[in-house]
């Protein structure tokens, strides 16, 4: 198996729609290109930012293929393949592998509360049907399942589950993962306001939508960490933390779309029931971005 280890800033692309709320693939490819040329270390379509649960199977396939085609091997691709059922998750994971994805990301989506054994069986079933690496994604706020550090440790016993994305906002979990699982385990921060703390805890990378708006600051933070320059890293983090908090608190797809438009970049429409930021929210975002530019 080809173990792909993702490092650095893993950028999430939004999924833009046209006025009829159809996925706008040409515009999507333009937005992916912006992320690649601005220095993202990997591209991750079909996450929360890409409104994965709002897309049909055919749309997910089109977005996956468009990502692989546009990135063209310049950086790794991490494709979200999560679904409520194991069968559909396997289907999308196999599709992503065949399309050329470097790795897939899976969050255990649930209507009924899943047991630990059910979660392990779900990941094992998917991982056994593909040969590329799997990132286990823990975000109870969106998936409905909170995978404990002990459960994540069990998942890593599955051969090609080699990465963990932790998005609970609890930095102590990251310290636990590093202490219990050692230096060889790759874990990633998915909580934007914890970017600095997560890197200090040993995170291999940062999964974020922020590179759509402030790619230079995001990559500069990672570079400072790599150089063990924590004084510079703190300064860079403080410059962007207000924006990081804002895009999380107002909703990633809505906030990134609004931010792109403030930069003069076409970002398409949202799919209902999502609605654009309010006038007040746009004013706050404009102030935050203006302060960063200054």
C-alpha positions in Angstrom: 0.0 0.0 0.0 1.2 3.5 -0.8 1.2 5.3 2.5 0.7 9.0 1.7 1.6 11.2 4.6 -0.1 14.6 4.3 1.8 17.5 5.9 1.2 21.2 6.3 -1.9 23.1 5.3 -4.6 21.0 3.8 -7.0 23.3 2.1 -10.8 22.7 1.8 -12.5 23.9 -1.3 -16.1 25.2 -1.3 -18.6 23.7 -3.7 -20.1 26.6 -5.7 -23.6 26.4 -7.2 -25.2 28.4 -10.1 -28.5 30.3 -9.7 -30.5 27.1 -10.3 -28.5 25.5 -7.4 -26.7 23.2 -9.7 -23.0 22.4 -9.0 -20.8 24.8 -11.0 -17.9 22.5 -12.0 -15.9 25.1 -14.1 -16.1 27.6 -11.2 -15.1 24.9 -8.8 -12.0 24.1 -10.8 -11.1 27.8 -10.8 -11.4 27.9 -7.0 -9.3 24.7 -6.7 -6.6 26.3 -8.9 -6.5 29.3 -6.6 -5.8 27.0 -3.7 -3.0 25.1 -5.5 -1.1 28.1 -6.8 -1.4 30.0 -3.5 0.7 27.3 -1.8 -1.7 24.8 -0.2 0.1 21.5 0.6 -2.9 19.4 -0.2 -6.5 19.9 -1.5 -9.5 18.4 0.2 -12.8 18.5 -1.6 -16.1 17.2 -0.2 -15.7 18.1 3.5 -17.9 20.3 5.6 -16.8 23.4 3.6 -17.8 21.5 0.4 -21.3 20.7 1.8 -20.8 17.0 1.2 -24.1 15.9 2.7 -26.0 18.3 0.4 -24.7 16.6 -2.8 -26.1 13.7 -4.8 -23.9 10.7 -5.6 -23.4 12.0 -9.1 -22.4 15.4 -7.9 -19.9 14.0 -5.5 -18.4 12.0 -8.4 -18.2 15.1 -10.6 -16.5 17.1 -7.8 -14.0 14.3 -7.1 -13.1 13.9 -10.8 -12.8 17.7 -11.3 -10.5 18.0 -8.3 -8.2 15.2 -9.5 -8.2 16.7 -13.0 -7.4 20.2 -11.9 -4.8 19.4 -9.3 -3.1 17.1 -11.8 -0.7 15.6 -9.2 0.8 18.9 -8.1 -0.2 18.2 -4.5 -1.9 15.3 -2.8 -5.7 15.1 -2.8 -7.8 14.1 0.3 -11.4 13.3 -0.8 -14.3 13.2 1.6 -16.3 10.0 1.1 -18.5 9.9 4.2 -22.1 8.6 4.0 -24.7 7.3 6.5 -24.3 3.8 5.3 -21.3 1.6 5.0 -22.2 0.4 1.5 -22.3 4.0 0.2 -19.1 5.0 1.9 -17.4 2.0 0.3 -18.8 3.0 -3.0 -17.5 6.6 -2.8 -14.1 5.5 -1.4 -13.6 3.1 -4.3 -14.7 5.8 -6.7 -12.2 8.3 -5.2 -9.3 5.7 -5.4 -10.1 4.9 -9.0 -10.3 8.6 -9.9 -6.8 9.1 -8.5 -7.2 10.4 -5.0 -4.2 10.3 -2.7 -6.3 9.4 0.4 -9.8 9.5 1.6 -11.4 11.1 4.7 -14.2 9.4 6.6 -16.4 10.8 9.4 -18.9 8.3 10.9 -22.2 10.1 10.1 -25.1 8.8 12.2 -28.8 9.2 12.8 -28.7 6.6 15.5 -25.9 6.8 18.0 -23.3 4.3 16.9 -21.4 2.1 19.3 -17.7 1.8 19.3 -17.8 -1.6 17.7 -20.1 -0.3 15.0 -17.7 2.5 14.2 -14.7 0.1 14.0 -16.6 -2.3 11.8 -17.6 0.6 9.5 -14.0 1.8 9.0 -12.7 -1.7 8.7 -15.2 -2.5 6.0 -14.3 0.6 4.0 -10.6 0.3 4.5 -10.5 -3.3 3.4 -12.0 -2.4 0.0 -9.4 0.2 -0.9 -5.6 0.4 -0.9 -5.1 4.2 -0.4 -4.8 5.7 3.1 -7.8 6.6 5.2 -8.1 9.6 7.5 -10.5 9.1 10.4 -12.3 12.3 11.0 -13.7 13.1 14.5 -16.2 16.0 14.5 -19.2 15.2 16.7 -20.7 18.7 16.0 -21.3 17.6 12.3 -21.2 13.8 12.3 -23.1 13.2 15.5 -20.5 10.7 16.8 -17.7 11.6 19.2 -14.9 9.2 18.8 -12.9 9.0 22.0 -9.1 8.8 22.0 -9.4 5.1 22.9 -11.6 4.5 19.9 -9.3 6.3 17.6 -6.5 4.2 18.9 -8.5 1.1 17.9 -9.1 2.5 14.4 -5.4 2.9 13.9 -5.1 -0.9 14.2 -6.8 -1.1 10.8 -3.9 -1.3 8.3 -4.6 1.7 6.1 -6.2 3.9 8.6 -3.1 6.0 9.1 -4.3 9.5 9.9 -6.6 11.1 12.4 -8.3 14.5 12.1 -9.4 15.8 15.4 -12.0 18.6 15.4 -13.6 18.6 18.8 -11.6 21.7 19.8 -10.1 19.8 22.8 -6.3 20.2 22.5 -5.8 17.8 25.4 -7.0 15.0 23.0 -4.2 15.9 20.7 -1.6 15.7 23.5 -3.1 12.3 24.4 -2.9 11.0 20.8 0.8 12.1 20.6 1.6 10.6 24.0 -0.3 7.3 23.6 0.4 6.7 19.9 3.9 8.0 19.5 5.6 10.1 16.9 4.7 7.8 14.0 1.0 8.5 14.1 -0.1 11.4 11.9 -2.8 13.5 13.5 -4.3 16.7 12.0 -6.1 19.7 13.5 -9.5 20.4 12.2 -10.4 23.2 14.7 -9.3 26.5 13.2 -9.0 28.5 16.5 -6.6 25.8 17.8 -4.2 26.0 14.9 -1.2 27.2 17.0 -2.0 24.9 20.0 -2.4 21.9 17.8 0.9 22.4 16.0 2.6 22.8 19.5 1.0 19.5 20.5 2.6 17.8 17.5 0.0 18.0 14.7 1.3 16.9 11.3 -1.0 19.2 9.5 -4.0 21.6 9.6 -7.2 20.9 7.7 -8.8 24.3 7.0 -10.9 26.4 4.7 -8.9 29.5 5.6 -6.5 29.2 2.6 -9.4 30.4 0.4 -8.9 33.8 2.0 -5.5 34.0 3.8 -3.2 31.4 2.2 0.0 33.3 2.9 -0.7 33.6 6.6 -1.7 29.9 6.9 1.4 28.6 5.2 3.6 31.1 7.0 2.3 29.8 10.4 3.2 26.2 9.4 6.6 27.3 8.1 7.4 29.0 11.4 6.4 25.9 13.3 8.7 23.8 11.1 11.6 26.2 11.9 10.7 26.0 15.7 10.2 29.7 15.6 7.3 29.9 18.0 7.6 33.6 18.6 6.9 34.3 14.9 4.3 31.5 14.9 2.4 33.3 17.7 2.5 36.6 15.9 1.2 35.0 12.7 -1.5 33.2 14.6 -2.7 36.3 16.3 -3.0 38.1 13.0 -5.5 35.5 11.7 -7.3 34.2 14.8 -10.3 36.5 14.5 -10.9 35.4 11.0 -10.5 31.7 12.0 -13.1 32.1 14.7 -15.5 34.0 12.4 -15.6 31.5 9.6 -16.3 28.7 12.1 -18.9 30.6 14.0 -20.9 31.7 11.0 -20.5 28.5 9.0 -17.7 27.6 6.6 -19.5 27.6 3.3 -21.3 30.9 4.0 -18.3 32.6 5.4 -15.8 31.5 2.7 -18.2 32.5 -0.1 -18.6 36.0 1.4 -14.9 36.3 2.0 -14.1 35.4 -1.6 -16.5 38.0 -2.8 -14.9 40.6 -0.6 -11.7 39.8 -2.4 -13.4 40.2 -5.8 -13.4 36.5 -6.5 -16.5 34.8 -8.0 -17.8 32.2 -5.5 -21.1 31.1 -6.9 -24.3 30.5 -4.9 -25.2 28.4 -1.9 -27.6 25.5 -2.0 -30.8 25.8 0.1 -31.3 25.8 3.0 -28.0 27.7 3.4 -28.3 31.4 2.9 -25.6 34.2 2.5 -24.2 36.0 5.5 -26.4 38.8 6.9 -25.5 42.4 6.3 -24.2 42.7 9.8 -22.1 39.6 9.4 -20.7 40.9 6.1 -19.7 44.1 7.8 -17.9 42.2 10.6 -16.1 40.0 8.1 -15.1 43.1 6.0 -13.6 44.7 9.1 -11.7 41.6 10.1 -10.2 41.2 6.6 -9.4 44.9 6.4 -7.5 44.6 9.7 -5.5 41.6 8.4 -4.6 43.5 5.2 -3.4 46.5 7.3 
